[in-house]
Amino acid sequence: MRISLLVIGFLAVAVISWPTVQAGKRSADDEDASESLVGTPVRRGAFPSVGAVLFEGRQICGATLINSNHVLTGADCVSFLSGVQKTNDLAKLKVYLNTVALKTYNPGAVISNVLRIKTHELYDRKTKANNIAVLALDGNVTTLYPLSLPADGTTDDYVGKAGTILRWGVTKSASTSHKILLQAPVTIITNEACSTKYGLKVPSTSLCASAGSQEGLACQDDSNGGPIIVEGRQVGVMSWGKGCMDFNYPGIYTRITAYMDWIKKNSV
């Protein structure tokens, strides 16, 4: 089947610049996919610790398991609940892991309720500064290995290294519509180069990644809070970017090495 390409010109600061590769072999969980996808569908079991945060049954962000009972995501994703944390609101929040398709039927999926939300104390909704949050799950996940974070004391800025981003994208068929987990390649660039692209200073607490010059496909949603992985370790949390499918602008991620102490403190 020939996949039709659609270049999107929509610009919105709050939406991440997604790198694009043509969908290759489809996941076993997505045999009915018929639309163009921003990324390659992930095979089941490839990234079991990468998941999704759902509120009232609707996927709102990506997330990663960082220990047996905590996941890492963006403050943007849950700031509307932070501080209030009413029991009835938390009850509407769930984390899905070990699945590549958010269908009603999720064979093998690990589904957890959220016990507590911790967003960074200096998170700024307007500037996206300190866009990071930890969710405490209501029980231990014993069947999955957490995604590795940078080693203690790491000073690597990862510039020039290849990375992989994981996000949730919409796929449709004649009878269904659901989200599947997608992966796409990026390259880490300097914050200086990133600042030049945007015409503003990108702080050292952020990390920038470029998709290079690639043709745009249909982009219908964003998936902040998901990981960027370099050499098997999560080095960033998807935060923001300019445009949807605009490859003149790199994606900007919360740099995990700048928040290791904060993550440790809030995930025990």
C-alpha positions as CSV (number, residue, x, y, z in Angstrom):
1,M,0.0,0.0,0.0
2,R,1.4,3.4,-0.9
3,I,1.4,5.8,2.0
4,S,0.5,9.3,1.0
5,L,2.7,12.1,2.4
6,L,1.2,15.3,3.8
7,V,3.4,18.3,4.7
8,I,1.9,20.1,7.7
9,G,2.5,23.9,8.1
10,F,0.8,24.3,11.4
11,L,3.0,26.2,14.0
12,A,2.4,25.9,17.7
13,V,5.0,26.5,20.3
14,A,3.7,23.9,22.7
15,V,4.0,21.0,20.2
16,I,7.3,19.2,19.8
17,S,9.1,19.1,16.4
18,W,8.8,15.4,15.6
19,P,11.5,13.7,13.4
20,T,10.0,11.7,10.6
21,V,10.8,8.4,9.0
22,Q,8.4,6.4,6.9
23,A,6.7,3.7,8.8
24,G,8.3,0.3,8.1
25,K,7.2,-3.0,9.3
26,R,4.2,-2.6,11.5
27,S,3.9,-3.8,15.0
28,A,1.9,-6.9,15.7
29,D,-0.4,-4.8,17.7
30,D,-1.1,-2.5,14.7
31,E,-2.0,-4.7,11.8
32,D,-4.9,-2.4,10.8
33,A,-2.9,0.8,10.5
34,S,-3.7,2.6,7.3
35,E,-2.5,6.2,7.9
36,S,1.0,7.8,7.5
37,L,2.8,7.8,10.9
38,V,5.4,10.1,12.3
39,G,8.0,7.4,13.1
40,T,8.3,3.7,12.9
41,P,5.9,1.5,14.9
42,V,7.7,-0.1,17.8
43,R,7.8,-3.9,18.0
44,R,6.3,-5.4,21.1
45,G,8.9,-5.9,23.8
46,A,11.4,-3.5,22.4
47,F,10.8,-0.8,24.9
48,P,8.6,-2.3,27.7
49,S,9.5,0.4,30.3
50,V,8.3,3.2,28.0
51,G,4.7,3.9,28.5
52,A,1.8,6.4,28.5
53,V,0.0,8.5,31.1
54,L,-3.8,8.5,30.7
55,F,-6.4,10.8,32.3
56,E,-10.0,9.7,32.2
57,G,-9.0,7.1,29.6
58,R,-7.4,9.6,27.3
59,Q,-3.6,9.5,26.6
60,I,-2.1,12.8,27.6
61,C,1.7,12.1,27.7
62,G,4.5,9.7,27.5
63,A,6.4,8.3,30.5
64,T,9.2,5.9,31.5
65,L,9.6,3.5,34.4
66,I,12.7,4.6,36.4
67,N,12.4,2.2,39.3
68,S,9.9,-0.4,40.6
69,N,7.2,2.2,41.5
70,H,8.0,5.5,39.9
71,V,7.7,6.9,36.4
72,L,9.3,10.0,34.8
73,T,7.3,12.4,32.7
74,G,7.0,16.1,32.0
75,A,5.5,18.7,34.4
76,D,3.4,20.0,31.5
77,C,1.6,16.6,31.5
78,V,0.3,16.7,35.1
79,S,0.7,20.3,36.4
80,F,-3.1,20.6,36.2
81,L,-3.3,18.1,39.0
82,S,-0.2,19.0,41.0
83,G,-0.9,20.8,44.3
84,V,-4.6,19.8,44.3
85,Q,-4.1,16.1,44.1
86,K,-7.7,15.4,45.0
87,T,-8.4,11.7,45.5
88,N,-11.1,11.6,42.8
89,D,-8.7,13.3,40.3
90,L,-5.8,10.9,41.0
91,A,-8.2,8.0,40.5
92,K,-8.7,9.2,36.9
93,L,-4.9,9.0,36.2
94,K,-3.3,5.7,35.1
95,V,0.1,4.7,33.7
96,Y,0.3,2.0,30.9
97,L,3.6,0.1,30.4
98,N,4.7,-2.8,28.3
99,T,2.3,-2.1,25.4
100,V,2.7,-0.6,22.0
101,A,-0.9,0.1,21.2
102,L,-3.5,1.8,23.4
103,K,-6.5,-0.3,22.6
104,T,-9.3,-1.5,24.8
105,Y,-7.6,-4.8,24.8
106,N,-3.9,-4.6,25.8
107,P,-2.4,-8.1,26.1
108,G,0.6,-8.1,28.5
109,A,0.2,-4.4,29.5
110,V,1.0,-3.4,33.0
111,I,-1.6,-0.8,34.2
112,S,-1.0,1.1,37.4
113,N,-2.9,3.7,39.4
114,V,-1.0,6.9,40.5
115,L,-0.5,7.4,44.2
116,R,1.2,10.7,44.2
117,I,2.4,13.5,41.7
118,K,5.6,15.5,42.1
119,T,6.3,18.3,39.7
120,H,9.5,20.3,39.9
121,E,9.1,23.2,42.4
122,L,10.5,25.7,39.8
123,Y,8.5,24.5,36.8
124,D,7.4,27.4,34.7
125,R,4.5,26.7,32.4
126,K,5.3,29.7,30.1
127,T,9.0,29.2,29.6
128,K,8.9,25.3,30.1
129,A,11.8,25.7,32.6
130,N,12.2,22.6,34.8
131,N,9.7,20.7,32.8
132,I,10.0,17.4,34.7
133,A,7.7,15.4,37.0
134,V,7.8,12.1,38.9
135,L,4.7,9.9,39.4
136,A,4.5,7.5,42.3
137,L,2.6,4.3,41.4
138,D,0.3,2.6,43.9
139,G,2.2,-0.7,43.7
140,N,5.6,-2.2,42.6
141,V,6.1,-3.2,38.9
142,T,7.9,-6.5,39.3
143,T,7.8,-7.8,35.8
144,L,9.7,-5.0,34.0
145,Y,13.2,-3.6,34.1
146,P,13.3,0.2,34.5
147,L,14.9,2.3,31.8
148,S,18.4,3.3,32.7
149,L,19.2,6.9,33.5
150,P,22.7,8.5,33.1
151,A,25.3,7.2,35.5
152,D,26.1,9.2,38.6
153,G,28.5,12.0,37.9
154,T,28.1,11.9,34.1
155,T,29.2,15.2,32.5
156,D,28.6,14.0,28.9
157,D,26.6,16.6,26.8
158,Y,26.0,13.9,24.2
159,V,26.6,16.3,21.3
160,G,26.9,14.6,18.0
161,K,25.6,11.3,19.3
162,A,22.7,9.4,17.8
163,G,19.5,9.1,19.8
164,T,16.0,7.6,19.6
165,I,12.8,9.3,20.6
166,L,9.7,7.4,21.5
167,R,6.2,9.0,21.2
168,W,2.6,8.0,20.8
169,G,1.0,8.6,17.5
170,V,-2.5,8.2,16.1
171,T,-3.3,5.5,13.6
172,K,-6.7,4.8,12.0
173,S,-8.4,2.2,9.9
174,A,-11.9,2.0,8.5
175,S,-13.3,0.9,11.8
176,T,-10.8,1.9,14.6
177,S,-8.7,4.8,15.8
178,H,-6.0,4.3,18.5
179,K,-2.5,5.3,19.5
180,I,0.6,3.3,18.9
181,L,4.2,3.7,20.1
182,L,6.6,5.1,17.5
183,Q,10.3,5.5,17.4
184,A,12.4,7.9,15.3
185,P,16.1,8.8,15.1
186,V,17.6,12.1,16.1
187,T,21.1,13.6,16.6
188,I,22.0,15.6,19.7
189,I,23.2,19.2,18.8
190,T,24.8,21.9,20.8
191,N,22.6,24.3,22.8
192,E,24.4,27.1,21.0
193,A,23.2,25.8,17.6
194,C,19.8,25.3,19.1
195,S,19.7,28.8,20.5
196,T,20.6,30.2,17.1
197,K,17.7,28.4,15.4
198,Y,15.2,29.7,17.9
199,G,16.6,33.2,18.4
200,L,16.6,32.7,22.2
201,K,18.9,31.2,24.8
202,V,18.3,27.5,25.4
203,P,19.5,26.9,29.0
204,S,22.0,24.3,30.0
205,T,19.2,22.4,31.8
206,S,17.8,21.6,28.3
207,L,19.0,19.3,25.6
208,C,18.4,19.7,21.9
209,A,18.0,17.1,19.2
210,S,17.7,17.5,15.4
211,A,15.9,15.2,13.0
212,G,18.0,16.7,10.1
213,S,16.4,17.5,6.8
214,Q,13.6,15.0,6.2
215,E,10.2,15.2,4.5
216,G,7.2,15.8,6.7
217,L,4.3,13.4,7.2
218,A,0.9,13.9,8.7
219,C,1.3,15.0,12.4
220,Q,-1.9,15.0,14.4
221,D,-0.8,15.1,18.0
222,D,2.0,15.6,20.4
223,S,3.4,13.3,23.0
224,N,5.5,15.3,25.5
225,G,6.9,13.5,28.5
226,G,8.4,10.7,26.5
227,P,12.1,9.8,26.4
228,I,15.0,10.5,24.2
229,I,17.5,7.6,24.6
230,V,21.2,7.6,23.8
231,E,23.4,4.5,24.1
232,G,20.7,2.7,26.0
233,R,20.0,5.4,28.6
234,Q,17.3,8.0,28.9
235,V,19.0,11.4,28.6
236,G,16.0,13.7,28.2
237,V,12.3,14.2,28.6
238,M,10.4,15.6,25.7
239,S,9.5,19.2,26.5
240,W,8.7,21.5,23.6
241,G,9.6,22.7,20.1
242,K,8.4,25.1,17.4
243,G,6.0,23.8,14.9
244,C,4.7,20.4,13.9
245,M,7.0,18.8,11.3
246,D,9.1,21.9,10.9
247,F,12.6,20.6,10.7
248,N,14.2,24.0,10.8
249,Y,13.7,23.8,14.6
250,P,15.2,21.1,16.8
251,G,13.2,19.4,19.6
252,I,14.0,20.6,23.1
253,Y,14.2,18.2,26.0
254,T,14.6,18.4,29.7
255,R,18.3,17.4,30.3
256,I,18.2,14.5,32.9
257,T,21.8,15.0,34.0
258,A,20.8,18.4,35.4
259,Y,18.1,16.8,37.5
260,M,19.6,13.6,38.8
261,D,19.6,14.7,42.5
262,W,16.0,15.9,42.2
263,I,14.9,12.7,40.5
264,K,16.5,10.5,43.2
265,K,15.0,12.6,46.0
266,N,11.5,12.3,44.6
267,S,11.5,8.7,43.6
268,V,12.1,6.9,46.9
